[in-house]
Amino acid sequence: QELPLVERQACHFRWFNRGYRDFDEFLAGFNSRKRKSVRRERRRVAEQGLTVTRLTGADIDPQSWRFFFHCYANTYLVRGQLPYLSEAFFRRLAEQLGDQVLLVVASDGDEPVAAGLYLFDDRALYGRYWGSVREYDALHFEVCYYQGIEFAIERGLAEFDPGVQGEHKILRGFEPVLTYSLHWLAEPAFQDAVADFCQREARHVHAYREEARGLLPYRTGVL
């Protein structure tokens, strides 16, 4: 605080492991209606004939990496944008951090149709890039959230940070948390203006966090 930096606050959504033995125990903390909703989404994936596989480290073969990059690039291309990371970047990632990489692949029969990429350490799971070559009901939630939660529980990871934005995460058990960043601007007048904005913005961020907490699916007394 003694440095000439502007603090900005934001609200992100994260999942916390409270010693769950499995996904069902995690869901047991939900109220009945929200628990049924999550189970319905997961059941819907299976009803469409989809299977989902988690791969780590050396189990992620070159073909799987190529398919993931195709999915990743397609996420941008369908919006008229170019992907900003190259296939070579992901190959390098596999070489340098292979044992800390999780790849989730969804298949329709023998055909892979979607993939999500995560990184993890001994404390937390971080995600995630995602893409698909075909649209399926509820598949995004399965690949990007539920598979990550299951993996974190199995590995005993304390936290799952799925990335910024996404209020739909709240109903799936991701809790609103405050995050902080520090900024320095060379022009003093601009620095002062930004600092004033960030102070006023922080009040709204805190109010938003409290409102978001009221939408969490957990039963009273669970958190």
N, C-alpha and C positions, 0 to 999 in steps of 0.2 A: 504493500500500500504506500510505502514511502517513495516508490519510483514514479516518475512522471508518465504513468500509463492509464489508459481508460479501460475500466472493467465493463464488459458487456455480459449480461446473463441471458440464458435461453432455457427452454424446457424441452428435454428429450425424453424418450420412453425406454425403460430398461426392465428386464426380467431378473428377479432375484431368487436364488435357490435357497429355500428354507429347510434344507435337509430332506428333500423329497426322495422317496425310494423309487418312484416311477411316475409316469405321466398321470396315471389315474389318481395318485395321491395328491398331485398338484391340482388336478381338477376338483378334487373333493372340497377344496377351499372355496369354490365358486358357489354362487347361489344357483338354485336348481335350473332356472330358465337359461342362464348363461352357460352352464355346464352342458345342457342339452344342445345348445347352439354349436358349441365347439365340437361335440361328438358328431353332430349332424354333418358339419363341414368335413371332418375326417372320413366319415362313412361315405360321403358323396364322392370323394376321390377314389375309393375302392370300387364304388358302384359304376364308375366310368371305365373300369378295367385297367386302372393305372396301378403301377407298382413304384415304390420309391426306395432308392438304395443310397446309403451313406458310404463314401469312400474317403480314406485318409492316406497320406504318405505315398508309399510305393504302389498302393492299390489303384491309384489314379493313373491309368495308362495314357499314352499319347493320343489315342482315339478319343478318350473321354475329355482330355484337355481341348482338342480341336472342336468337339461338340460344344463344350462350355463356351469357348470363344465365339462360336457361331451364335449361340443364345445371347451372350453379352452384347455382341455387335447388333443383333436384331432389335434389342431393346431401344437402341438409339436410332437405327435406320427407320423403324416404323414411325418415328416422330420427326423424320426429315433431318436428323443430325448424324454426324460422324462420331463413332466411338473414339474416346480420347486415350485409351490404353491399347497397346498393340498385342498381337498374339505372342510376340517375342517376350513382352513383359511378363505374361502369365507363365511362359516356359521358364523364364528366369526365377519367377516366384516358386515354381515347383522345385527347381534345383536348389535354391537357397533355404526355403522354408517348408520343404515337403512334409516334414513330420508335424507341422503346425497348420496344415491346410486340410479343410473339410470340404468335400464336394458332394452335394446332394443331387442325384439324378433321378428324374421321373421318366418312366417308360410306359408306352402304350403297346402292350405285347412285347415284341422284340425291338421296337423302335423307340429310341430316346426322344423325348419331346420337350423337356424343360430341365434346367439346372440352376443351382444356387451355390455360390462360393463363399466360404467363411474362413477366417483365421482364428486360431485359439492359442492360448498359453496355459500355464498350470492354474490360472485363476479365472479366466473369463473367455467367452466366445464372442467374436466380433464379426459382424456381417453388414451387408452382404450384397454381392452382385448377383443379379438374377436375370433370367431370360427364358423365353419359350418359343417354340416354332409353331405352336397351335394353342388355341384357347380352350381351357377346361374350367369347369366350375370348381371354385375353392382351391385350385391347385397352388395358387400363389401363397395362400396362407399355410398350406402344408409344407411346401418346400422352404419358405422363408422364415417361418415362425415355429410351427409345431415340431418339425424335425430338429431345429436348433435347440429347442427346449429339451427334447428327449436326449439329444447328445450331451447337453450340459449336465443333465441329471445323471446319465450313465458315467460321465467322466468326473463327477463331483465338482464341477465348476461353480463358482459362487455367483456368477453374473453373466448375462447375455445382453450385449449391446447391439441391437439390430440396425443401427444407423439412424439418421435424422428423419424428422417429419413422420407423419402417418398416425392420425388419431384413431384409425381402425385398430391400432395395436392395443389400445386401452382395454377393449372388450375381450382381448385375448391374454390378459394378465400382465401386460407391460406397464410399469408404474411411472408416472411423471416425476422426473428428477431435474434439479437445476444444474446447469453446466455453466462454466465461466471461461471467458477468453480475455486476453489483455492486448491493448492496441496502443501504438505510438504514432502520432502524426506530426510531421515536421513543421507545418504551419500552425503557430500558436492559436490563432483565431479559429481555425478549423478544428483543432484539438478541443478547444473549449466548447464549440458548438456540438461536436460529437459526444463529449462528456455529458453535456446537458441532456441530449437526446437519450443516451444510455441510462441515465438516472431515472428519467421519466418512463422509459420503456420497461425498466426493471419492475416497477410497480405493477404494470400490466402483466408481465411474465409471472409474477408471484400469484396474481389473481387467477390467471389462466391455469396455473398448476393446481391451485386449490379446487377450481371447477373440474378439472380433469380427474382429480382424485375421487370426486364424487361420482364418477362414472365407472369406476373400477368394478369388476364382476365379483369380487370376493364377498363372502358372507361377513356380516358384522362381527368384529372381534378377531378376524383371521390375521390381519396385518398388525 
